[in-house]
Amino acid sequence: MDFMILRATTKDAPFLAETVMSAIGEDHCIQMAGGEYRLPLLRKFFTLLAVSEVSQYSYRNAFVAYTRRGERAGAIICYDGADLERLRQPFIDEANRLLGWDITAAQMKPETSDDEMYLDSLMVLPKFRRQGLGRKLIGKAAEKAAIARKPLGLLVDFDNPSARNLYAGAGFKNVGKRPFAGKMMEHMQLPTD
């Protein structure tokens, strides 16, 4: 199947929220929401961040893949690691306001660093998998990283070998470990040429 990959718009915000939630995983989403019954509230939270001009999950940091019929098939969210502190503040503000959290920036460990473009979230809808779309979306993020002259980095759960295989197959290399949400993850980077 042929896909068009376009810069996301505010109209893509609900789809981007699903992308983030898919990347986080159901169990962690339930934990973040404070229970399964609060998942709609978490979806609203990520949608608000996706429609925002300044947020790590903003539509401005995303690309969406469409079929020729205009159906959304997948998305990728990536941003410059040097902007994490600025981009994360809306997350903290909304989490405290909407989800009833009580967190500060000092309590959150960075999942990226200033020297990399960070691939935050990637999702391909099940019916469009195994058609090369994940690699095409990664290619868009790699183009953005090349413009910034930084490697494209990401974290992948050690318990998710299929995701790790996708990234390794796209050329990502293990460069260490980093914590994310209280769990140690594999840190991988796509080297710059």
C-alpha positions in Angstrom: 0.0 0.0 0.0 1.2 3.5 -0.7 1.2 6.0 2.1 1.5 9.8 2.3 3.4 11.1 5.3 2.5 14.7 6.2 3.2 17.1 9.0 0.5 16.7 11.6 -2.2 19.4 12.2 -4.4 20.2 15.1 -7.1 18.0 13.5 -4.7 15.1 14.2 -4.6 15.7 17.9 -6.9 12.8 19.0 -4.9 10.4 16.8 -1.7 11.7 18.3 -3.1 11.1 21.7 -3.8 7.5 20.7 -0.2 7.3 19.4 1.3 8.4 22.7 -1.0 6.0 24.7 -0.1 3.2 22.4 3.6 3.8 22.8 3.2 4.1 26.6 1.3 0.8 26.8 -2.1 0.0 28.4 -0.8 -0.9 31.9 1.2 2.3 32.2 -1.7 4.3 30.9 -4.0 2.8 33.5 -1.4 3.7 36.2 -1.0 7.2 34.9 -4.7 7.8 34.7 -5.3 6.5 38.2 -7.5 3.6 37.1 -9.0 2.1 34.0 -12.2 4.1 34.4 -10.1 7.3 34.0 -8.6 6.4 30.7 -10.9 8.8 28.8 -9.5 11.6 31.0 -5.9 10.5 30.1 -7.0 10.5 26.4 -8.3 14.1 26.9 -5.0 15.0 28.6 -2.9 13.8 25.7 -5.2 15.4 23.2 -4.9 18.8 24.9 -1.1 18.4 24.7 -1.2 17.4 21.1 -3.3 20.4 20.1 -0.9 22.7 22.0 1.7 24.8 20.2 4.3 24.0 22.9 4.4 20.5 24.3 6.5 17.4 23.7 3.4 15.8 22.2 2.4 18.8 20.1 1.2 18.3 16.5 4.2 20.5 15.6 6.5 17.6 16.6 4.6 15.0 14.6 4.0 13.4 11.2 0.9 11.4 10.3 0.7 8.7 7.6 -2.4 8.6 5.5 -3.6 6.1 2.9 -4.5 7.4 -0.5 -8.2 7.3 0.7 -7.3 9.8 3.5 -7.4 7.2 6.3 -4.9 7.7 9.1 -2.5 4.7 9.3 0.2 5.7 11.7 2.1 8.6 13.3 5.4 9.5 14.8 6.3 12.2 17.4 9.9 13.4 17.7 11.5 16.6 19.1 14.9 18.0 19.8 16.2 16.8 23.2 17.6 20.2 23.9 14.0 21.5 24.1 12.8 18.8 26.6 12.6 21.1 29.7 10.5 23.7 27.8 8.3 21.1 26.1 7.7 19.1 29.3 6.4 22.0 31.4 2.9 21.9 29.7 2.8 18.1 30.5 3.5 18.9 34.2 1.0 21.7 34.3 -1.8 19.7 32.7 -1.0 16.6 34.7 -1.3 18.6 37.9 -4.5 20.4 36.8 -6.4 17.8 34.9 -5.2 14.5 36.4 -4.7 15.8 40.0 -1.0 15.0 40.1 1.4 16.9 42.3 4.7 16.8 40.4 7.5 19.2 39.5 10.1 19.2 36.8 12.7 18.2 39.4 10.9 15.0 40.1 11.0 13.8 36.4 14.1 12.3 35.0 14.9 13.2 31.4 14.3 10.5 28.8 16.5 12.3 26.3 19.5 14.6 26.2 20.5 17.8 24.5 22.7 16.0 22.0 19.9 14.0 20.3 16.6 14.3 18.4 14.2 12.1 20.5 11.8 9.7 18.9 9.1 9.8 21.6 6.2 7.8 20.1 5.5 5.7 17.1 2.3 3.9 16.2 1.2 2.0 13.1 -2.4 0.8 13.2 -2.6 -3.0 13.2 -4.2 -3.4 9.7 -1.3 -1.3 8.2 1.6 -3.2 9.9 4.1 -5.3 7.9 3.9 -2.9 5.0 7.1 -0.9 5.8 5.2 2.0 7.2 7.0 2.0 10.6 10.3 2.4 8.7 8.9 5.2 6.5 7.8 7.1 9.6 11.2 6.6 11.2 12.7 7.9 8.0 10.7 11.2 8.5 12.1 11.5 12.0 15.6 10.7 10.8 15.3 13.5 8.2 14.4 15.9 11.0 17.4 14.7 13.0 19.7 15.1 10.0 18.6 18.7 9.6 19.4 19.3 13.3 22.7 17.4 12.8 21.9 15.1 15.7 21.4 11.3 16.0 17.9 10.1 16.4 17.5 8.5 19.9 14.8 6.5 21.6 14.1 4.3 24.6 12.7 0.8 24.1 11.4 -1.5 26.8 13.7 -4.6 27.2 10.4 -6.6 27.4 9.4 -5.5 23.9 11.6 -7.5 21.4 9.4 -6.7 18.4 9.8 -3.0 18.8 13.5 -3.5 19.5 13.8 -5.6 16.3 12.0 -2.8 14.3 14.5 -0.2 15.5 17.5 -2.4 15.1 16.4 -3.3 11.6 16.1 0.4 10.8 19.8 0.9 11.9 19.5 1.9 15.5 22.3 0.8 17.8 22.3 0.2 21.6 24.1 3.1 23.3 23.2 2.3 26.9 20.3 2.4 29.3 18.1 5.1 30.7 15.2 5.1 33.2 11.7 6.0 32.1 8.7 6.1 34.4 10.6 4.1 37.0 11.8 1.4 34.7 15.1 0.9 33.0 14.9 1.0 29.2 17.4 0.3 26.4 18.7 3.6 24.9 19.2 3.3 21.1 20.4 5.8 18.5 20.4 6.0 14.8 23.9 7.3 14.0 24.3 10.4 11.8 26.2 9.9 8.6 
